[in-house]
Amino acid sequence: MPATAPDDLRTRPVVGVVGAGQLARMMVPAAVELDLELHLLAARADDAAAQVIVATTVGDERGLADLRAISAGVDVLTFDHEHVPTAHLQTLQADGVVVRPGPHALPYATDKSVMRRGLAAAGLPVPAFAVIESPHELAAAVDAVGGWPVVVKTARGGYDGRGVWVAAQPQDAAAAFAARVPVVVEERVEFVRELAAVVARSPSGQAVAYPVVESVQADGICVEVLAPAPGLADATSTAAQRLALDVATTVDCVGILAVELFERPDGTLVVNELAMRPHNTAHWTIEGAVTSQFSNHLRAVLDLPLGSPAARAPVTVMANVLGGERPDVHRALHHVLAHDPALHVHLYGKQVRPGRKIGHVTVTGSDVDDLRRRARHAADYLGGVIDE
């Protein structure tokens, strides 16, 4: 009897994944649990997910031929990142490929001007904004959003703080126009902290909302996630979950949707950014929730019943491991695992570079201050910030 069934007898669902970063890598355990097969399109053979997914094709996600190759024989095509040409995805859909989230939804995550205009038109809370094409329009845009200082963003291509400038005068915004893409000028929102509301939504309309978390940032990069957000009023938490579900319905997102929010001093919420794939602010769900974001993303894109998003512990803290002066992260594992046996370490198989996310650590319990201390110690030791 053959080890694998012929294509016409195959019953195991196949999910194609475009992109081979840590998000695709962390889909693997969820796929194994559900007996799903993952086919990967990677830019390089040594990408994080390509190291652990056998069915990997090395190619270019911007090339239609490579996208067609990875789409052949899959039940659904999904993403590790959203930066795939919309026109190519529309072509794949016309070819009969099931793409989730679809090309009609993804521009809300890849183009800040589309996102701001679309959410504003739907009556959802966004900062005051203006979309401009050249520095000559800057003064009028600043007046329209309430005056200096403002936040200036390139509409496309920015992430982890890149492509974003806080501007107090015209010279501060000059770099935003170098990319020759539309520029979004926004009011500088006064906020007390950043929150993230993560939901999963299936094509049949089922949706679940994870506990709202606090995202702690440093230099535009998320360094720590506290789940649930400490001291968040029940009404504000519910409002954030409802807002994320409303956004998912408005943009018709299928899969995981992360809605990054500002909490104003008066407790009201403003949408900052969107992501339509598993997200850094929900990595805590692997150990901290009944159903991880990775499992629910795969369930959603295959239109399987979604799992419970409920928390397993009163508090979960996740800390990102950022590359630093320790090139061999594995040498630090002995200390970290011996120091805290209850710690969960996830390393992404990435080459260490300063500031690069190379892994994360998670701890669960009931004392948020103790958990933060333990998670920070482990992340800093793995990253080479401390050496005992």
C-alpha positions as CSV (number, residue, x, y, z in Angstrom):
1,M,0.0,0.0,0.0
2,P,1.5,3.4,-0.9
3,A,2.6,5.7,1.9
4,T,0.4,8.6,0.5
5,A,-2.9,8.5,-1.3
6,P,-3.2,9.6,-4.9
7,D,-4.5,13.1,-5.4
8,D,-8.0,11.8,-6.4
9,L,-8.2,9.9,-3.1
10,R,-6.8,12.6,-0.8
11,T,-9.0,13.6,2.1
12,R,-6.6,15.7,4.2
13,P,-7.3,19.4,3.6
14,V,-4.4,21.4,2.1
15,V,-3.7,25.0,3.0
16,G,-1.3,27.1,0.9
17,V,0.6,29.7,2.8
18,V,2.3,32.7,1.1
19,G,5.3,33.8,3.1
20,A,7.6,31.8,5.3
21,G,8.2,33.8,8.5
22,Q,7.5,32.9,12.1
23,L,3.7,33.1,11.6
24,A,3.7,30.4,9.1
25,R,6.1,28.4,11.2
26,M,3.8,28.6,14.2
27,M,0.8,27.3,12.1
28,V,2.5,23.9,12.0
29,P,1.5,22.6,15.5
30,A,-2.1,23.6,14.8
31,A,-2.0,22.0,11.4
32,V,-0.7,18.8,12.9
33,E,-3.5,18.7,15.5
34,L,-6.1,19.0,12.8
35,D,-4.3,16.8,10.3
36,L,-4.0,19.5,7.8
37,E,-1.3,19.7,5.1
38,L,0.6,23.0,4.7
39,H,2.1,24.0,1.3
40,L,4.5,27.0,1.6
41,L,5.8,29.7,-0.7
42,A,9.1,30.9,0.7
43,A,11.4,33.6,-0.5
44,R,14.4,31.5,0.7
45,A,15.0,27.9,1.5
46,D,16.2,28.8,5.0
47,D,13.2,31.0,5.9
48,A,11.8,30.3,9.4
49,A,8.8,28.3,8.2
50,A,10.7,26.6,5.3
51,Q,12.9,24.9,7.9
52,V,9.9,22.9,9.3
53,I,7.4,22.6,6.4
54,V,8.3,19.9,4.0
55,A,6.1,21.0,1.1
56,T,8.0,24.3,0.4
57,T,8.4,26.1,-2.9
58,V,11.0,28.8,-3.1
59,G,9.7,31.6,-5.2
60,D,8.5,35.2,-5.3
61,E,5.2,36.2,-3.8
62,R,5.1,39.1,-6.2
63,G,5.3,36.7,-9.2
64,L,2.0,35.4,-10.6
65,A,3.6,32.2,-11.9
66,D,5.0,31.3,-8.4
67,L,1.6,32.1,-6.8
68,R,-0.1,29.9,-9.3
69,A,2.4,27.1,-8.6
70,I,1.8,27.2,-4.8
71,S,-2.0,27.4,-5.4
72,A,-2.2,24.3,-7.4
73,G,-4.1,21.6,-5.5
74,V,-4.7,23.6,-2.3
75,D,-8.1,23.9,-0.7
76,V,-7.5,27.5,0.3
77,L,-4.7,30.0,0.0
78,T,-3.8,32.2,3.0
79,F,-0.9,34.4,4.2
80,D,2.0,34.8,6.6
81,H,2.0,38.5,5.5
82,E,-0.3,40.6,3.5
83,H,2.1,42.1,0.9
84,V,1.0,40.2,-2.2
85,P,-0.1,42.2,-5.3
86,T,-3.9,42.5,-5.2
87,A,-4.2,42.1,-8.9
88,H,-2.4,38.7,-8.7
89,L,-4.8,37.5,-6.0
90,Q,-7.8,38.6,-8.1
91,T,-6.4,36.6,-11.0
92,L,-6.0,33.6,-8.7
93,Q,-9.7,34.0,-7.7
94,A,-10.7,34.1,-11.3
95,D,-8.8,30.9,-11.8
96,G,-10.9,29.3,-9.1
97,V,-8.5,29.5,-6.2
98,V,-10.1,30.1,-2.8
99,V,-8.2,33.1,-1.3
100,R,-8.8,34.0,2.4
101,P,-8.6,36.7,3.4
102,G,-9.7,37.9,0.0
103,P,-8.1,40.6,-2.2
104,H,-11.1,42.9,-1.5
105,A,-10.1,42.8,2.2
106,L,-6.3,42.8,2.2
107,P,-5.9,46.5,1.0
108,Y,-7.4,47.5,4.4
109,A,-4.2,46.1,6.0
110,T,-1.7,47.0,3.3
111,D,-2.7,50.5,2.5
112,K,-3.3,53.0,5.3
113,S,-5.2,55.4,3.1
114,V,-7.7,52.7,2.1
115,M,-8.1,51.6,5.7
116,R,-8.6,55.1,7.1
117,R,-11.1,56.1,4.4
118,G,-13.0,52.8,4.6
119,L,-13.4,52.7,8.3
120,A,-14.3,56.4,8.5
121,A,-17.0,55.8,5.8
122,A,-18.4,53.0,8.0
123,G,-18.6,55.3,11.0
124,L,-15.8,53.5,12.9
125,P,-13.5,55.5,15.2
126,V,-10.2,56.6,13.5
127,P,-7.9,59.6,14.0
128,A,-8.6,62.8,12.1
129,F,-6.7,62.3,8.9
130,A,-5.9,63.6,5.4
131,V,-4.4,61.7,2.4
132,I,-2.0,63.7,0.3
133,E,0.4,63.1,-2.6
134,S,3.1,65.8,-2.2
135,P,4.7,68.2,0.3
136,H,2.8,71.1,-1.2
137,E,-0.4,69.7,0.3
138,L,1.1,69.3,3.8
139,A,0.1,72.6,5.3
140,A,-3.5,72.2,4.4
141,A,-3.6,68.6,5.7
142,V,-2.1,69.7,9.0
143,D,-4.7,72.4,9.4
144,A,-7.4,69.8,8.5
145,V,-6.4,67.4,11.3
146,G,-6.0,70.1,14.0
147,G,-2.5,71.5,13.6
148,W,1.0,70.5,14.6
149,P,2.3,68.1,15.8
150,V,1.0,65.4,13.5
151,V,1.8,61.8,12.7
152,V,2.9,61.2,9.1
153,K,2.7,57.7,7.6
154,T,3.5,56.3,4.2
155,A,0.3,54.6,3.0
156,R,2.1,51.5,2.0
157,G,5.2,49.6,3.0
158,G,5.6,50.5,6.7
159,Y,5.8,48.1,9.6
160,D,7.2,47.9,13.2
161,G,7.5,51.7,13.3
162,R,9.1,52.1,9.9
163,G,7.3,54.5,7.6
164,V,5.9,56.5,10.5
165,W,7.1,59.9,11.7
166,V,6.0,62.3,14.4
167,A,6.3,65.7,12.9
168,A,6.3,69.1,14.6
169,Q,7.3,71.0,11.5
170,P,7.4,70.4,7.8
171,Q,11.0,69.3,7.8
172,D,10.1,66.4,10.1
173,A,7.8,65.0,7.4
174,A,10.1,65.3,4.4
175,A,11.2,61.6,4.5
176,A,7.7,60.4,4.1
177,F,7.5,61.6,0.5
178,A,10.6,59.8,-0.6
179,A,8.8,56.5,-1.2
180,R,6.6,58.2,-3.8
181,V,3.4,56.7,-2.4
182,P,0.4,58.5,-0.9
183,V,1.0,59.9,2.6
184,V,-1.4,59.9,5.4
185,V,-1.3,62.8,7.8
186,E,-3.1,62.2,11.1
187,E,-3.8,64.0,14.4
188,R,-1.4,63.0,17.1
189,V,-3.8,61.0,19.3
190,E,-3.4,61.5,23.1
191,F,-3.6,58.0,24.6
192,V,-2.8,56.2,27.8
193,R,-1.8,52.9,26.3
194,E,-2.1,50.7,23.2
195,L,-4.5,47.8,23.1
196,A,-5.1,45.0,20.6
197,A,-8.4,43.3,20.0
198,V,-7.9,40.1,18.0
199,V,-10.9,38.2,16.4
200,A,-11.3,35.2,14.1
201,R,-14.1,35.2,11.5
202,S,-15.1,32.4,9.1
203,P,-16.8,32.7,5.7
204,S,-20.1,31.4,7.1
205,G,-20.1,34.4,9.5
206,Q,-19.1,32.7,12.8
207,A,-16.7,34.9,14.8
208,V,-15.0,34.8,18.1
209,A,-13.1,37.5,20.1
210,Y,-10.1,37.0,22.2
211,P,-9.5,38.9,25.5
212,V,-8.3,42.4,24.8
213,V,-4.6,42.8,25.5
214,E,-2.2,45.7,26.3
215,S,0.7,46.0,23.8
216,V,3.8,47.6,25.2
217,Q,5.9,49.3,22.6
218,A,9.6,50.5,22.4
219,D,10.8,52.4,19.3
220,G,7.7,51.3,17.4
221,I,8.2,47.6,18.1
222,C,6.0,45.5,20.4
223,V,8.2,44.2,23.2
224,E,5.6,42.8,25.6
225,V,1.9,41.8,25.6
226,L,-0.2,41.6,28.8
227,A,-3.4,39.4,28.5
228,P,-5.9,40.6,29.5
229,A,-5.0,44.3,29.6
230,P,-4.5,45.1,33.3
231,G,-7.2,47.3,34.8
232,L,-9.2,47.6,31.6
233,A,-12.8,48.4,32.4
234,D,-15.3,45.7,31.4
235,A,-17.2,48.2,29.3
236,T,-14.1,49.3,27.4
237,S,-13.0,45.7,26.9
238,T,-16.4,44.8,25.5
239,A,-16.4,47.9,23.3
240,A,-13.0,46.9,21.9
241,Q,-14.1,43.4,21.1
242,R,-17.3,44.7,19.4
243,L,-15.3,47.3,17.5
244,A,-12.9,44.5,16.2
245,L,-15.9,42.4,15.2
246,D,-17.5,45.4,13.4
247,V,-14.2,46.0,11.5
248,A,-14.0,42.3,10.5
249,T,-17.6,42.5,9.1
250,T,-17.0,45.9,7.4
251,V,-13.9,44.7,5.5
252,D,-15.2,41.1,5.1
253,C,-12.0,39.6,6.6
254,V,-11.8,35.8,6.9
255,G,-9.2,34.4,9.3
256,I,-7.5,36.3,12.1
257,L,-7.9,40.0,12.3
258,A,-5.9,42.1,14.7
259,V,-7.1,45.6,15.4
260,E,-4.5,47.8,17.1
261,L,-6.2,50.5,19.2
262,F,-5.4,53.6,21.2
263,E,-7.1,54.0,24.5
264,R,-7.7,57.7,25.1
265,P,-7.6,59.1,28.7
266,D,-11.5,59.2,28.7
267,G,-11.6,55.4,27.9
268,T,-12.7,55.9,24.3
269,L,-11.0,53.9,21.6
270,V,-9.4,54.8,18.2
271,V,-8.3,52.3,15.5
272,N,-4.6,52.6,14.8
273,E,-3.6,49.7,12.5
274,L,-5.1,46.4,11.1
275,A,-3.4,43.1,10.4
276,M,-5.2,40.2,8.5
277,R,-3.2,37.2,9.6
278,P,-1.9,35.8,12.9
279,H,-0.4,38.7,14.9
280,N,2.3,39.3,17.4
281,T,-0.1,40.5,20.0
282,A,-1.9,37.1,20.0
283,H,1.1,34.9,20.4
284,W,0.2,34.5,24.0
285,T,-2.8,32.4,22.9
286,I,-0.6,29.4,22.2
287,E,-0.3,28.6,25.9
288,G,-2.8,31.2,27.3
289,A,-6.0,30.5,25.4
290,V,-8.2,27.4,24.9
291,T,-7.7,27.8,21.2
292,S,-4.6,29.5,19.8
293,Q,-4.8,32.2,17.1
294,F,-3.0,29.8,14.7
295,S,-5.6,27.1,15.1
296,N,-8.5,29.5,14.7
297,H,-6.9,31.1,11.7
298,L,-6.7,27.7,10.0
299,R,-10.2,26.7,11.1
300,A,-11.5,30.0,9.8
301,V,-10.0,29.9,6.3
302,L,-11.2,26.3,5.9
303,D,-14.7,27.3,7.3
304,L,-14.4,24.8,10.2
305,P,-16.1,25.6,13.5
306,L,-14.0,28.0,15.5
307,G,-12.5,27.2,18.9
308,S,-13.0,28.9,22.2
309,P,-10.9,32.1,22.6
310,A,-11.2,32.0,26.4
311,A,-8.2,32.4,28.6
312,R,-6.7,29.4,30.4
313,A,-5.1,31.5,33.2
314,P,-6.0,34.7,34.9
315,V,-2.9,36.4,33.3
316,T,-0.6,35.6,30.5
317,V,2.5,37.7,29.6
318,M,4.4,37.4,26.3
319,A,7.7,39.1,25.8
320,N,9.4,39.3,22.4
321,V,13.0,38.2,22.1
322,L,14.9,40.8,20.1
323,G,18.3,40.1,18.5
324,G,21.2,41.7,20.2
325,E,24.8,40.8,21.1
326,R,24.3,37.1,21.6
327,P,24.6,35.4,18.2
328,D,24.0,31.9,19.5
329,V,20.7,32.0,21.2
330,H,20.6,28.3,21.9
331,R,23.6,28.7,24.3
332,A,21.3,30.8,26.5
333,L,18.5,28.2,26.7
334,H,20.1,26.2,29.5
335,H,20.1,29.2,31.8
336,V,16.6,30.4,30.8
337,L,14.9,27.0,31.1
338,A,16.7,26.1,34.4
339,H,15.9,29.5,35.9
340,D,12.2,29.2,35.2
341,P,10.9,25.7,34.3
342,A,7.3,27.1,33.8
343,L,8.5,29.3,31.0
344,H,7.5,28.6,27.4
345,V,10.2,29.5,24.8
346,H,9.5,29.9,21.1
347,L,12.5,30.5,18.8
348,Y,11.9,31.2,15.2
349,G,15.1,29.8,13.5
350,K,16.1,33.3,12.4
351,Q,19.6,34.6,12.1
352,V,20.3,37.1,14.9
353,R,20.3,40.7,13.9
354,P,20.0,43.7,16.3
355,G,16.4,44.6,16.9
356,R,15.0,41.6,14.9
357,K,12.3,39.5,16.4
358,I,13.9,36.1,16.8
359,G,11.5,34.5,19.3
360,H,9.2,35.1,22.2
361,V,8.6,33.8,25.7
362,T,5.3,33.2,27.5
363,V,4.4,32.8,31.2
364,T,1.0,32.2,32.8
365,G,-0.2,32.8,36.3
366,S,-2.1,35.3,38.4
367,D,0.4,38.0,39.4
368,V,1.0,40.3,36.4
369,D,4.1,42.0,38.0
370,D,5.8,38.7,38.7
371,L,5.0,37.4,35.2
372,R,6.3,40.5,33.6
373,R,9.6,40.3,35.6
374,R,10.0,36.6,34.6
375,A,9.2,37.1,31.0
376,R,11.5,40.1,30.7
377,H,14.4,38.3,32.4
378,A,14.1,35.4,29.9
379,A,13.7,37.6,26.8
380,D,16.6,39.8,27.8
381,Y,18.9,36.9,28.6
382,L,18.1,35.2,25.2
383,G,18.7,38.5,23.5
384,G,22.0,39.1,25.2
385,V,20.8,42.2,27.1
386,I,21.8,40.5,30.4
387,D,24.4,37.8,31.1
388,E,24.5,36.3,34.6
